[in-house]
Amino acid sequence: MADKPVFGDFLDLAHRQLAAPASRPVPGGEDIQEACGSLARLTVVLQRYVRDIGLGLGPPSRSDPASGGWWRAWYEANAALRHAVGALRLPRLAVQHLGRPPIDSLAGRLDAATMTMTAGRDLLQTHFALDADGRRIARTEWTAVISSRPASAGLLAEIASIARDVAPQGARLAVTPGWRGAPEARRRMTNACQWLWILDAAVRQAQTEYPVGTSVTELVRGLPSAALDPRPTPPDRASVAWLCDAATTSAERTRRAAWRFNGHATWSPAMSKRSLRQVAATSTVTCRNCLNLLHTLASSAVSAKDERWQEHLEAAQRAAGRAGQAWLDVAHALDSITTDTRAHLSATAEEAGDLALWTGRLAYASPHWTPPAGPAHALRPASRLVANPADQPRVVTSVHQAIHTLGDLAHAEHEHIRLAARAGRILVPTRSIPDSFDIRAAFTAAPADRIHTLLEVYGNAAERSREAAAAVGLIAERLRTPSRALSIARTVLRDDLVLEPDWRVPVNETDVAQSAIHGLPGPLERILRDLNVDDPVMLSRAADLDRSGDRLLLDAAESGQPVPRAAALRDLATYPGTAAAVDHCLARGNPKVAAALRPRALEPEREPG
């Protein structure tokens, strides 16, 4: 199983492609007009990134100053890229097909970086889909992470670093004498590079005031593709490395299956007692397998000399033991309930069974171990599990992935039980309910106290599994394993006040723009910023004037004037001098103002009589 590409791979490649080559002149010199076209293509790609980021940053929050700072940086970055694209838009007649530029030229390196960054954006977009209305909706469990404010800020910082690589080289090319290029092309290149510097400066300012931590940067660079490896099929002789990769793949597939089942519990036949019991039983086995793997790691000669390492491993073993007991309590609690469908097996249960199988074959010496065989088998010796120090990160990654998945799985099953109970699909024997002599059916809907008890047990399993995942996460962080992105993602979601995000809620660009208008400058403030005015006193005065103008339009719209007056207000939106003020006022979303100011289609006149 090959390592999957992550977003950081594309960023690193783009930076290498944009790095200035050794001082070796391009034969015949460079063509500045050709470089303008290449820079225009890269700038358009960066602009698409920034527009995507705007959906994740969302409107500024008054309780979170960092959200306002990064929203301001995003707004200025978006405006800078828009101006840069406009500056590089060459006249149609001036564009000529000059063939592929030399690879060492700026145009050649810009074209290569454009392809790389396009592929990187495609990787991120695999986590989104479009609904029937063309709106972006979540496609994977990583969507909430990519759309979080910290991750969006970290991604904006990475885009600024690309602009930082390009701007000085483009500006130097524009002023270098002797190279091909009309004065107009030189001017356009210089203008575009100035806007790229402005983008970098805006992001640097936000980074200075509200810095993005290294953990968030690592998370952004570690974002994976949405593609999953196929279900593992064991070879004749499975190596430790193969089993580690198989356990990691099964963990990813289990999380995806549980996430996809969100909302299906009210109707799907796969919401059955058989599925619930298999998930609980195999999760208990997986906890036991991970506990054995941690015990073997602690006894290995590689870690015997590190006391701090031993402390982390012992803490992780205790946490894994508590998680296993919590899942065992879930399995016992399921004995008292049933469901309206019983024979069906969900994809989540099947994948959870694979996770128990591969972690068990990694933990035990028998190559034919299966979950029904139980724990009464010899463990894999430490000399075979960790033959050298390079094997430790691989084993820790598989354990971390498995236990992290159990936390997500417990939360998902908790929600499935809650939704199924609301739909009346969780049943209990009628004879187990007091005063049920008048109920003739053998089973009836579970009473509220039974459901509450069951949900408490699942909640405890989720909490204990996440505690175990956090303990193993410390080990993963110490070894710098790729799985540490899981711990960072959970921390990011908690810090972003999205503890348990509803990943099914669509992300609507229009809604974001409407609700974020309070963080955007008005017409006067926008003009001053376009003139590069950075005096805070002047900007504050402009903002006050914009608010006064908005208040005036609001008062006029809400004053209840007759129809001719309202029609006159609507006509303001068609005049160039007042359109910006009217649009800014309309964007506040007041329905009364919208009804008064927005132009309406002319109604056909009614015939008299």
Secondary structure, DSSP 8 states (H G I E B T S, - for coil): -----BHHHHHHHHHHHHS---S---TT--BHHHHHHHHHHHHHHHHHHHHHHHHHH-S-BTTBHHHHHHHHHHHHHHHHHHHHHHHT---GGG-----S--TTSHHHHHHHHHHHHHHHHHHHHTTEEE-TTS-EEE-STTHHHHTSHHHHHHHHHHHHHHHHHHHHHHHHHHH-TTSB--HHHHHHHHHHHHHHHHHHHHHHHHHHHS---HHHHHHHHT-B-S---------SS--HHHHHHHHHHHHHHHHHHHHHTTT-TTT-TT-SHHHHHHHHHHHHHHHHHHHHHHHHHHHSTTTTT-HHHHHHHHHHHHHHHHHHHHHHHHHHHGGG-EES--S---HHHHHHHHHHHHHHHHHBS-TT--GGG-S-S-B--HHHH-SSTTHHHHHHHHHHHHHHHHHHHHHHHHHHHHHHHHTT-EEEEGGGSTT-TT--SSEEE--HHHHHHHHHHHHHHHHHHHHHHHHHHHHHHHHT-TTHHHHHHHHHHHHTT-SS--TTS-B-HHHHHHHTGGGS--HHHHHHHHTT---HHHHHHHHHHHHHHHHHHHHHHHS---HHHHHHHHHHTTSHHHHHHHHHHHTT--HHHHHHHS-----------
